[in-house]
Amino acid sequence: MAKIKQRTWYLIVLSCIVTGVVMVTLGALNNNMLFFLTPTDIHNHKVIANQKIRLGGIVVPNSVIKNMNNLTFEITDGTHTTSIAFKGIAPDLFKEGQGVITEGELSEDGIFQATQILAKHDENYMPPDVAKALKESGNWPSKTFTSYKK
């Protein structure tokens, strides 16, 4: 009878340890998860202020303003436009009319504060979700853009 009680306690302790490890792992994953959204998603209020996200779209021509290490520009998905503010140096491949993904947070004033700008080496790159949104809205820019799929 003593062995059964001992094994039962071992199982209870082991179950608690496994449950704790799973909860810590899921919590860490949830805190590091970034959602990919478009300017239309921001317009439709799918983003709350100070929530880390990835925002993708096409850099609007004639919207880029460079000031020392400050960069402001707008991106669009063909339906809506969002203003982006970035402190730092943009990648060499960043230019107007190209697809871009930014990481950061939407501030209280509605300007997306980017902490990172991601550019793809292929000049025809466009994030798949942005390509889909542009096709659905009828604003697909040209046949030169293709979405990236692995």
CNS distance restraints for C-alpha pairs under 8 A (distance, minus, plus):
assign (resid   1 and name CA) (resid   5 and name CA) 6.57 0.50 0.50
assign (resid   2 and name CA) (resid   6 and name CA) 6.16 0.50 0.50
assign (resid   3 and name CA) (resid   7 and name CA) 6.08 0.50 0.50
assign (resid   4 and name CA) (resid   8 and name CA) 6.07 0.50 0.50
assign (resid   5 and name CA) (resid   9 and name CA) 6.25 0.50 0.50
assign (resid   6 and name CA) (resid  10 and name CA) 6.28 0.50 0.50
assign (resid   7 and name CA) (resid  11 and name CA) 6.16 0.50 0.50
assign (resid   8 and name CA) (resid  12 and name CA) 6.21 0.50 0.50
assign (resid   9 and name CA) (resid  13 and name CA) 6.09 0.50 0.50
assign (resid  10 and name CA) (resid  14 and name CA) 5.99 0.50 0.50
assign (resid  11 and name CA) (resid  15 and name CA) 5.96 0.50 0.50
assign (resid  12 and name CA) (resid  16 and name CA) 6.26 0.50 0.50
assign (resid  13 and name CA) (resid  17 and name CA) 6.27 0.50 0.50
assign (resid  14 and name CA) (resid  18 and name CA) 6.17 0.50 0.50
assign (resid  15 and name CA) (resid  19 and name CA) 6.03 0.50 0.50
assign (resid  16 and name CA) (resid  20 and name CA) 6.09 0.50 0.50
assign (resid  17 and name CA) (resid  21 and name CA) 6.23 0.50 0.50
assign (resid  18 and name CA) (resid  22 and name CA) 6.18 0.50 0.50
assign (resid  19 and name CA) (resid  23 and name CA) 6.16 0.50 0.50
assign (resid  20 and name CA) (resid  24 and name CA) 6.20 0.50 0.50
assign (resid  21 and name CA) (resid  25 and name CA) 6.12 0.50 0.50
assign (resid  22 and name CA) (resid  26 and name CA) 6.10 0.50 0.50
assign (resid  23 and name CA) (resid  27 and name CA) 6.05 0.50 0.50
assign (resid  24 and name CA) (resid  28 and name CA) 6.21 0.50 0.50
assign (resid  25 and name CA) (resid  29 and name CA) 6.24 0.50 0.50
assign (resid  26 and name CA) (resid  30 and name CA) 6.06 0.50 0.50
assign (resid  27 and name CA) (resid  31 and name CA) 6.28 0.50 0.50
assign (resid  28 and name CA) (resid  32 and name CA) 6.38 0.50 0.50
assign (resid  29 and name CA) (resid  33 and name CA) 6.11 0.50 0.50
assign (resid  34 and name CA) (resid  52 and name CA) 6.14 0.50 0.50
assign (resid  34 and name CA) (resid  53 and name CA) 4.87 0.50 0.50
assign (resid  34 and name CA) (resid  54 and name CA) 6.21 0.50 0.50
assign (resid  35 and name CA) (resid  52 and name CA) 7.65 0.50 0.50
assign (resid  35 and name CA) (resid  53 and name CA) 4.94 0.50 0.50
assign (resid  35 and name CA) (resid  54 and name CA) 5.80 0.50 0.50
assign (resid  36 and name CA) (resid  53 and name CA) 6.07 0.50 0.50
assign (resid  36 and name CA) (resid  54 and name CA) 4.55 0.50 0.50
assign (resid  36 and name CA) (resid  55 and name CA) 5.76 0.50 0.50
assign (resid  36 and name CA) (resid  56 and name CA) 7.15 0.50 0.50
assign (resid  37 and name CA) (resid  41 and name CA) 5.97 0.50 0.50
assign (resid  37 and name CA) (resid  42 and name CA) 7.54 0.50 0.50
assign (resid  37 and name CA) (resid  53 and name CA) 7.17 0.50 0.50
assign (resid  37 and name CA) (resid  54 and name CA) 6.14 0.50 0.50
assign (resid  37 and name CA) (resid  55 and name CA) 4.99 0.50 0.50
assign (resid  37 and name CA) (resid  56 and name CA) 6.41 0.50 0.50
assign (resid  37 and name CA) (resid 129 and name CA) 7.92 0.50 0.50
assign (resid  38 and name CA) (resid  42 and name CA) 6.74 0.50 0.50
assign (resid  38 and name CA) (resid  55 and name CA) 5.51 0.50 0.50
assign (resid  38 and name CA) (resid  56 and name CA) 5.42 0.50 0.50
assign (resid  38 and name CA) (resid  57 and name CA) 6.40 0.50 0.50
assign (resid  38 and name CA) (resid  76 and name CA) 7.83 0.50 0.50
assign (resid  38 and name CA) (resid  77 and name CA) 6.45 0.50 0.50
assign (resid  38 and name CA) (resid 129 and name CA) 7.75 0.50 0.50
assign (resid  38 and name CA) (resid 130 and name CA) 6.64 0.50 0.50
assign (resid  39 and name CA) (resid  43 and name CA) 6.19 0.50 0.50
assign (resid  39 and name CA) (resid  55 and name CA) 7.24 0.50 0.50
assign (resid  39 and name CA) (resid  56 and name CA) 7.57 0.50 0.50
assign (resid  39 and name CA) (resid  57 and name CA) 7.33 0.50 0.50
assign (resid  39 and name CA) (resid  75 and name CA) 7.42 0.50 0.50
assign (resid  39 and name CA) (resid  76 and name CA) 6.15 0.50 0.50
assign (resid  39 and name CA) (resid  77 and name CA) 6.21 0.50 0.50
assign (resid  39 and name CA) (resid  79 and name CA) 7.93 0.50 0.50
assign (resid  39 and name CA) (resid  80 and name CA) 5.53 0.50 0.50
assign (resid  39 and name CA) (resid  81 and name CA) 5.64 0.50 0.50
assign (resid  39 and name CA) (resid  82 and name CA) 5.55 0.50 0.50
assign (resid  40 and name CA) (resid  44 and name CA) 6.08 0.50 0.50
assign (resid  40 and name CA) (resid  77 and name CA) 7.05 0.50 0.50
assign (resid  40 and name CA) (resid  79 and name CA) 6.58 0.50 0.50
assign (resid  40 and name CA) (resid  80 and name CA) 5.31 0.50 0.50
assign (resid  40 and name CA) (resid  81 and name CA) 7.59 0.50 0.50
assign (resid  41 and name CA) (resid  45 and name CA) 6.37 0.50 0.50
assign (resid  41 and name CA) (resid  46 and name CA) 5.39 0.50 0.50
assign (resid  41 and name CA) (resid  47 and name CA) 7.15 0.50 0.50
assign (resid  42 and name CA) (resid  46 and name CA) 5.66 0.50 0.50
assign (resid  42 and name CA) (resid  47 and name CA) 5.61 0.50 0.50
assign (resid  42 and name CA) (resid  82 and name CA) 7.96 0.50 0.50
assign (resid  43 and name CA) (resid  80 and name CA) 7.09 0.50 0.50
assign (resid  47 and name CA) (resid  51 and name CA) 7.01 0.50 0.50
assign (resid  47 and name CA) (resid 106 and name CA) 7.59 0.50 0.50
assign (resid  48 and name CA) (resid 106 and name CA) 7.19 0.50 0.50
assign (resid  49 and name CA) (resid 105 and name CA) 6.85 0.50 0.50
assign (resid  49 and name CA) (resid 106 and name CA) 5.05 0.50 0.50
assign (resid  49 and name CA) (resid 107 and name CA) 5.36 0.50 0.50
assign (resid  49 and name CA) (resid 108 and name CA) 5.66 0.50 0.50
assign (resid  50 and name CA) (resid 105 and name CA) 5.06 0.50 0.50
assign (resid  50 and name CA) (resid 106 and name CA) 5.62 0.50 0.50
assign (resid  50 and name CA) (resid 107 and name CA) 5.99 0.50 0.50
assign (resid  50 and name CA) (resid 108 and name CA) 7.72 0.50 0.50
assign (resid  51 and name CA) (resid 105 and name CA) 5.44 0.50 0.50
assign (resid  51 and name CA) (resid 106 and name CA) 6.80 0.50 0.50
assign (resid  52 and name CA) (resid 103 and name CA) 7.27 0.50 0.50
assign (resid  52 and name CA) (resid 104 and name CA) 5.40 0.50 0.50
assign (resid  52 and name CA) (resid 105 and name CA) 4.84 0.50 0.50
assign (resid  52 and name CA) (resid 106 and name CA) 7.81 0.50 0.50
assign (resid  53 and name CA) (resid 103 and name CA) 5.88 0.50 0.50
assign (resid  53 and name CA) (resid 104 and name CA) 5.78 0.50 0.50
assign (resid  53 and name CA) (resid 105 and name CA) 6.19 0.50 0.50
assign (resid  54 and name CA) (resid 101 and name CA) 6.49 0.50 0.50
assign (resid  54 and name CA) (resid 102 and name CA) 5.51 0.50 0.50
assign (resid  54 and name CA) (resid 103 and name CA) 4.45 0.50 0.50
assign (resid  54 and name CA) (resid 104 and name CA) 6.55 0.50 0.50
assign (resid  55 and name CA) (resid 101 and name CA) 5.61 0.50 0.50
assign (resid  55 and name CA) (resid 102 and name CA) 5.21 0.50 0.50
assign (resid  55 and name CA) (resid 103 and name CA) 6.34 0.50 0.50
assign (resid  55 and name CA) (resid 104 and name CA) 7.94 0.50 0.50
assign (resid  56 and name CA) (resid  75 and name CA) 7.55 0.50 0.50
assign (resid  56 and name CA) (resid  77 and name CA) 7.86 0.50 0.50
assign (resid  56 and name CA) (resid  99 and name CA) 7.35 0.50 0.50
assign (resid  56 and name CA) (resid 100 and name CA) 5.68 0.50 0.50
assign (resid  56 and name CA) (resid 101 and name CA) 4.24 0.50 0.50
assign (resid  56 and name CA) (resid 102 and name CA) 6.25 0.50 0.50
assign (resid  56 and name CA) (resid 127 and name CA) 6.84 0.50 0.50
assign (resid  56 and name CA) (resid 130 and name CA) 6.50 0.50 0.50
assign (resid  57 and name CA) (resid  75 and name CA) 5.31 0.50 0.50
assign (resid  57 and name CA) (resid  76 and name CA) 5.14 0.50 0.50
assign (resid  57 and name CA) (resid  77 and name CA) 5.11 0.50 0.50
assign (resid  57 and name CA) (resid  99 and name CA) 5.59 0.50 0.50
assign (resid  57 and name CA) (resid 100 and name CA) 5.71 0.50 0.50
assign (resid  57 and name CA) (resid 101 and name CA) 6.67 0.50 0.50
assign (resid  57 and name CA) (resid 126 and name CA) 7.65 0.50 0.50
assign (resid  57 and name CA) (resid 127 and name CA) 7.51 0.50 0.50
assign (resid  57 and name CA) (resid 130 and name CA) 5.76 0.50 0.50
assign (resid  58 and name CA) (resid  75 and name CA) 5.09 0.50 0.50
assign (resid  58 and name CA) (resid  76 and name CA) 5.27 0.50 0.50
assign (resid  58 and name CA) (resid  77 and name CA) 6.36 0.50 0.50
assign (resid  58 and name CA) (resid  96 and name CA) 7.70 0.50 0.50
assign (resid  58 and name CA) (resid  97 and name CA) 5.81 0.50 0.50
assign (resid  58 and name CA) (resid  98 and name CA) 5.31 0.50 0.50
assign (resid  58 and name CA) (resid  99 and name CA) 4.36 0.50 0.50
assign (resid  58 and name CA) (resid 100 and name CA) 6.04 0.50 0.50
assign (resid  58 and name CA) (resid 126 and name CA) 7.84 0.50 0.50
assign (resid  59 and name CA) (resid  63 and name CA) 7.65 0.50 0.50
assign (resid  59 and name CA) (resid  73 and name CA) 7.12 0.50 0.50
assign (resid  59 and name CA) (resid  74 and name CA) 5.87 0.50 0.50
assign (resid  59 and name CA) (resid  75 and name CA) 4.40 0.50 0.50
assign (resid  59 and name CA) (resid  76 and name CA) 6.59 0.50 0.50
assign (resid  59 and name CA) (resid  95 and name CA) 7.09 0.50 0.50
assign (resid  59 and name CA) (resid  96 and name CA) 4.98 0.50 0.50
assign (resid  59 and name CA) (resid  97 and name CA) 5.06 0.50 0.50
assign (resid  59 and name CA) (resid  98 and name CA) 5.69 0.50 0.50
assign (resid  59 and name CA) (resid  99 and name CA) 6.43 0.50 0.50
assign (resid  59 and name CA) (resid 100 and name CA) 6.86 0.50 0.50
assign (resid  60 and name CA) (resid  64 and name CA) 7.80 0.50 0.50
assign (resid  60 and name CA) (resid  73 and name CA) 7.38 0.50 0.50
assign (resid  60 and name CA) (resid  74 and name CA) 5.52 0.50 0.50
assign (resid  60 and name CA) (resid  75 and name CA) 5.34 0.50 0.50
assign (resid  60 and name CA) (resid  76 and name CA) 6.43 0.50 0.50
assign (resid  60 and name CA) (resid  96 and name CA) 5.97 0.50 0.50
assign (resid  60 and name CA) (resid  97 and name CA) 5.86 0.50 0.50
assign (resid  61 and name CA) (resid  96 and name CA) 4.95 0.50 0.50
assign (resid  61 and name CA) (resid  97 and name CA) 5.65 0.50 0.50
assign (resid  62 and name CA) (resid  96 and name CA) 7.18 0.50 0.50
assign (resid  63 and name CA) (resid  72 and name CA) 7.66 0.50 0.50
assign (resid  63 and name CA) (resid  73 and name CA) 5.00 0.50 0.50
assign (resid  63 and name CA) (resid  74 and name CA) 5.81 0.50 0.50
assign (resid  63 and name CA) (resid  96 and name CA) 7.82 0.50 0.50
assign (resid  64 and name CA) (resid  71 and name CA) 7.14 0.50 0.50
assign (resid  64 and name CA) (resid  72 and name CA) 5.81 0.50 0.50
assign (resid  64 and name CA) (resid  73 and name CA) 4.35 0.50 0.50
assign (resid  64 and name CA) (resid  74 and name CA) 7.17 0.50 0.50
assign (resid  64 and name CA) (resid  96 and name CA) 7.26 0.50 0.50
assign (resid  65 and name CA) (resid  71 and name CA) 5.79 0.50 0.50
assign (resid  65 and name CA) (resid  72 and name CA) 5.24 0.50 0.50
assign (resid  65 and name CA) (resid  73 and name CA) 6.26 0.50 0.50
assign (resid  66 and name CA) (resid  70 and name CA) 5.98 0.50 0.50
assign (resid  66 and name CA) (resid  71 and name CA) 4.70 0.50 0.50
assign (resid  66 and name CA) (resid  72 and name CA) 6.67 0.50 0.50
assign (resid  67 and name CA) (resid  71 and name CA) 6.24 0.50 0.50
assign (resid  69 and name CA) (resid  87 and name CA) 5.67 0.50 0.50
assign (resid  69 and name CA) (resid  88 and name CA) 4.80 0.50 0.50
assign (resid  69 and name CA) (resid  89 and name CA) 5.86 0.50 0.50
assign (resid  70 and name CA) (resid  85 and name CA) 7.45 0.50 0.50
assign (resid  70 and name CA) (resid  86 and name CA) 5.89 0.50 0.50
assign (resid  70 and name CA) (resid  87 and name CA) 4.60 0.50 0.50
assign (resid  70 and name CA) (resid  88 and name CA) 6.06 0.50 0.50
assign (resid  70 and name CA) (resid  89 and name CA) 7.69 0.50 0.50
assign (resid  71 and name CA) (resid  85 and name CA) 5.93 0.50 0.50
assign (resid  71 and name CA) (resid  86 and name CA) 5.06 0.50 0.50
assign (resid  71 and name CA) (resid  87 and name CA) 6.22 0.50 0.50
assign (resid  71 and name CA) (resid  88 and name CA) 7.36 0.50 0.50
assign (resid  71 and name CA) (resid  89 and name CA) 7.86 0.50 0.50
assign (resid  71 and name CA) (resid  90 and name CA) 7.73 0.50 0.50
assign (resid  72 and name CA) (resid  83 and name CA) 7.28 0.50 0.50
assign (resid  72 and name CA) (resid  84 and name CA) 5.54 0.50 0.50
assign (resid  72 and name CA) (resid  85 and name CA) 4.53 0.50 0.50
assign (resid  72 and name CA) (resid  86 and name CA) 6.18 0.50 0.50
assign (resid  73 and name CA) (resid  83 and name CA) 5.93 0.50 0.50
assign (resid  73 and name CA) (resid  84 and name CA) 5.33 0.50 0.50
assign (resid  73 and name CA) (resid  85 and name CA) 6.78 0.50 0.50
assign (resid  74 and name CA) (resid  81 and name CA) 6.44 0.50 0.50
assign (resid  74 and name CA) (resid  82 and name CA) 5.47 0.50 0.50
assign (resid  74 and name CA) (resid  83 and name CA) 4.41 0.50 0.50
assign (resid  74 and name CA) (resid  84 and name CA) 5.67 0.50 0.50
assign (resid  75 and name CA) (resid  81 and name CA) 5.59 0.50 0.50
assign (resid  75 and name CA) (resid  82 and name CA) 5.54 0.50 0.50
assign (resid  75 and name CA) (resid  83 and name CA) 6.68 0.50 0.50
assign (resid  75 and name CA) (resid  84 and name CA) 7.45 0.50 0.50
assign (resid  76 and name CA) (resid  80 and name CA) 5.65 0.50 0.50
assign (resid  76 and name CA) (resid  81 and name CA) 4.35 0.50 0.50
assign (resid  76 and name CA) (resid  82 and name CA) 6.48 0.50 0.50
assign (resid  77 and name CA) (resid  81 and name CA) 6.97 0.50 0.50
assign (resid  77 and name CA) (resid 130 and name CA) 5.95 0.50 0.50
assign (resid  77 and name CA) (resid 133 and name CA) 6.41 0.50 0.50
assign (resid  77 and name CA) (resid 134 and name CA) 5.77 0.50 0.50
assign (resid  78 and name CA) (resid 133 and name CA) 7.59 0.50 0.50
assign (resid  78 and name CA) (resid 134 and name CA) 5.48 0.50 0.50
assign (resid  78 and name CA) (resid 137 and name CA) 6.76 0.50 0.50
assign (resid  78 and name CA) (resid 139 and name CA) 5.34 0.50 0.50
assign (resid  78 and name CA) (resid 140 and name CA) 7.61 0.50 0.50
assign (resid  79 and name CA) (resid 134 and name CA) 7.62 0.50 0.50
assign (resid  79 and name CA) (resid 137 and name CA) 6.62 0.50 0.50
assign (resid  79 and name CA) (resid 139 and name CA) 7.78 0.50 0.50
assign (resid  82 and name CA) (resid 111 and name CA) 7.17 0.50 0.50
assign (resid  82 and name CA) (resid 112 and name CA) 7.30 0.50 0.50
assign (resid  83 and name CA) (resid 110 and name CA) 7.93 0.50 0.50
assign (resid  83 and name CA) (resid 111 and name CA) 5.38 0.50 0.50
assign (resid  83 and name CA) (resid 112 and name CA) 6.16 0.50 0.50
assign (resid  84 and name CA) (resid 111 and name CA) 5.90 0.50 0.50
assign (resid  84 and name CA) (resid 112 and name CA) 4.76 0.50 0.50
assign (resid  84 and name CA) (resid 113 and name CA) 6.05 0.50 0.50
assign (resid  84 and name CA) (resid 114 and name CA) 6.56 0.50 0.50
assign (resid  85 and name CA) (resid 111 and name CA) 6.93 0.50 0.50
assign (resid  85 and name CA) (resid 112 and name CA) 6.18 0.50 0.50
assign (resid  85 and name CA) (resid 113 and name CA) 5.06 0.50 0.50
assign (resid  85 and name CA) (resid 114 and name CA) 5.96 0.50 0.50
assign (resid  86 and name CA) (resid 113 and name CA) 6.15 0.50 0.50
assign (resid  86 and name CA) (resid 114 and name CA) 5.01 0.50 0.50
assign (resid  86 and name CA) (resid 115 and name CA) 6.42 0.50 0.50
assign (resid  86 and name CA) (resid 116 and name CA) 7.59 0.50 0.50
assign (resid  87 and name CA) (resid 114 and name CA) 7.67 0.50 0.50
assign (resid  87 and name CA) (resid 115 and name CA) 7.27 0.50 0.50
assign (resid  90 and name CA) (resid  94 and name CA) 6.37 0.50 0.50
assign (resid  90 and name CA) (resid 117 and name CA) 6.66 0.50 0.50
assign (resid  91 and name CA) (resid 117 and name CA) 7.14 0.50 0.50
assign (resid  91 and name CA) (resid 118 and name CA) 7.48 0.50 0.50
assign (resid  91 and name CA) (resid 119 and name CA) 6.80 0.50 0.50
assign (resid  93 and name CA) (resid 119 and name CA) 6.18 0.50 0.50
assign (resid  93 and name CA) (resid 120 and name CA) 7.41 0.50 0.50
assign (resid  93 and name CA) (resid 121 and name CA) 6.94 0.50 0.50
assign (resid  94 and name CA) (resid  98 and name CA) 7.31 0.50 0.50
assign (resid  94 and name CA) (resid 100 and name CA) 7.47 0.50 0.50
assign (resid  94 and name CA) (resid 119 and name CA) 6.27 0.50 0.50
assign (resid  98 and name CA) (resid 123 and name CA) 7.30 0.50 0.50
assign (resid  98 and name CA) (resid 124 and name CA) 7.67 0.50 0.50
assign (resid  98 and name CA) (resid 125 and name CA) 7.60 0.50 0.50
assign (resid  98 and name CA) (resid 126 and name CA) 7.59 0.50 0.50
assign (resid  99 and name CA) (resid 119 and name CA) 7.53 0.50 0.50
assign (resid  99 and name CA) (resid 124 and name CA) 7.94 0.50 0.50
assign (resid  99 and name CA) (resid 125 and name CA) 6.10 0.50 0.50
assign (resid  99 and name CA) (resid 126 and name CA) 4.76 0.50 0.50
assign (resid  99 and name CA) (resid 127 and name CA) 6.97 0.50 0.50
assign (resid 100 and name CA) (resid 117 and name CA) 7.18 0.50 0.50
assign (resid 100 and name CA) (resid 118 and name CA) 6.15 0.50 0.50
assign (resid 100 and name CA) (resid 119 and name CA) 5.56 0.50 0.50
assign (resid 100 and name CA) (resid 120 and name CA) 7.76 0.50 0.50
assign (resid 100 and name CA) (resid 126 and name CA) 7.14 0.50 0.50
assign (resid 100 and name CA) (resid 127 and name CA) 7.63 0.50 0.50
assign (resid 101 and name CA) (resid 117 and name CA) 6.04 0.50 0.50
assign (resid 101 and name CA) (resid 118 and name CA) 5.12 0.50 0.50
assign (resid 101 and name CA) (resid 119 and name CA) 6.75 0.50 0.50
assign (resid 101 and name CA) (resid 127 and name CA) 7.61 0.50 0.50
assign (resid 102 and name CA) (resid 114 and name CA) 5.95 0.50 0.50
assign (resid 102 and name CA) (resid 115 and name CA) 7.48 0.50 0.50
assign (resid 102 and name CA) (resid 116 and name CA) 5.68 0.50 0.50
assign (resid 102 and name CA) (resid 117 and name CA) 4.50 0.50 0.50
assign (resid 102 and name CA) (resid 118 and name CA) 5.93 0.50 0.50
assign (resid 103 and name CA) (resid 114 and name CA) 5.40 0.50 0.50
assign (resid 103 and name CA) (resid 115 and name CA) 5.74 0.50 0.50
assign (resid 103 and name CA) (resid 116 and name CA) 5.15 0.50 0.50
assign (resid 103 and name CA) (resid 117 and name CA) 6.47 0.50 0.50
assign (resid 103 and name CA) (resid 118 and name CA) 7.94 0.50 0.50
assign (resid 104 and name CA) (resid 112 and name CA) 6.92 0.50 0.50
assign (resid 104 and name CA) (resid 113 and name CA) 5.60 0.50 0.50
assign (resid 104 and name CA) (resid 114 and name CA) 4.25 0.50 0.50
assign (resid 104 and name CA) (resid 115 and name CA) 5.08 0.50 0.50
assign (resid 104 and name CA) (resid 116 and name CA) 6.91 0.50 0.50
assign (resid 105 and name CA) (resid 112 and name CA) 5.75 0.50 0.50
assign (resid 105 and name CA) (resid 113 and name CA) 5.39 0.50 0.50
assign (resid 105 and name CA) (resid 114 and name CA) 6.55 0.50 0.50
assign (resid 106 and name CA) (resid 110 and name CA) 6.05 0.50 0.50
assign (resid 106 and name CA) (resid 111 and name CA) 5.89 0.50 0.50
assign (resid 106 and name CA) (resid 112 and name CA) 4.29 0.50 0.50
assign (resid 106 and name CA) (resid 113 and name CA) 5.98 0.50 0.50
assign (resid 107 and name CA) (resid 111 and name CA) 5.59 0.50 0.50
assign (resid 107 and name CA) (resid 112 and name CA) 5.99 0.50 0.50
assign (resid 107 and name CA) (resid 113 and name CA) 6.50 0.50 0.50
assign (resid 120 and name CA) (resid 125 and name CA) 6.26 0.50 0.50
assign (resid 121 and name CA) (resid 125 and name CA) 7.79 0.50 0.50
assign (resid 124 and name CA) (resid 144 and name CA) 5.93 0.50 0.50
assign (resid 124 and name CA) (resid 145 and name CA) 4.67 0.50 0.50
assign (resid 124 and name CA) (resid 146 and name CA) 5.80 0.50 0.50
assign (resid 124 and name CA) (resid 147 and name CA) 7.93 0.50 0.50
assign (resid 125 and name CA) (resid 145 and name CA) 6.22 0.50 0.50
assign (resid 125 and name CA) (resid 146 and name CA) 5.83 0.50 0.50
assign (resid 125 and name CA) (resid 147 and name CA) 5.89 0.50 0.50
assign (resid 125 and name CA) (resid 148 and name CA) 6.17 0.50 0.50
assign (resid 126 and name CA) (resid 130 and name CA) 6.73 0.50 0.50
assign (resid 126 and name CA) (resid 131 and name CA) 6.20 0.50 0.50
assign (resid 126 and name CA) (resid 145 and name CA) 6.47 0.50 0.50
assign (resid 126 and name CA) (resid 146 and name CA) 6.04 0.50 0.50
assign (resid 126 and name CA) (resid 147 and name CA) 4.78 0.50 0.50
assign (resid 126 and name CA) (resid 148 and name CA) 6.36 0.50 0.50
assign (resid 127 and name CA) (resid 131 and name CA) 6.18 0.50 0.50
assign (resid 127 and name CA) (resid 147 and name CA) 5.53 0.50 0.50
assign (resid 127 and name CA) (resid 148 and name CA) 6.08 0.50 0.50
assign (resid 128 and name CA) (resid 132 and name CA) 6.12 0.50 0.50
assign (resid 128 and name CA) (resid 147 and name CA) 4.81 0.50 0.50
assign (resid 128 and name CA) (resid 148 and name CA) 6.05 0.50 0.50
assign (resid 128 and name CA) (resid 149 and name CA) 7.34 0.50 0.50
assign (resid 129 and name CA) (resid 133 and name CA) 6.17 0.50 0.50
assign (resid 130 and name CA) (resid 134 and name CA) 6.10 0.50 0.50
assign (resid 131 and name CA) (resid 135 and name CA) 6.15 0.50 0.50
assign (resid 131 and name CA) (resid 140 and name CA) 7.38 0.50 0.50
assign (resid 131 and name CA) (resid 146 and name CA) 7.50 0.50 0.50
assign (resid 131 and name CA) (resid 147 and name CA) 6.04 0.50 0.50
assign (resid 132 and name CA) (resid 136 and name CA) 6.13 0.50 0.50
assign (resid 133 and name CA) (resid 137 and name CA) 6.16 0.50 0.50
assign (resid 134 and name CA) (resid 138 and name CA) 6.12 0.50 0.50
assign (resid 134 and name CA) (resid 139 and name CA) 5.05 0.50 0.50
assign (resid 134 and name CA) (resid 140 and name CA) 5.00 0.50 0.50
assign (resid 134 and name CA) (resid 141 and name CA) 7.97 0.50 0.50
assign (resid 135 and name CA) (resid 139 and name CA) 6.10 0.50 0.50
assign (resid 135 and name CA) (resid 140 and name CA) 5.13 0.50 0.50
assign (resid 141 and name CA) (resid 145 and name CA) 7.39 0.50 0.50
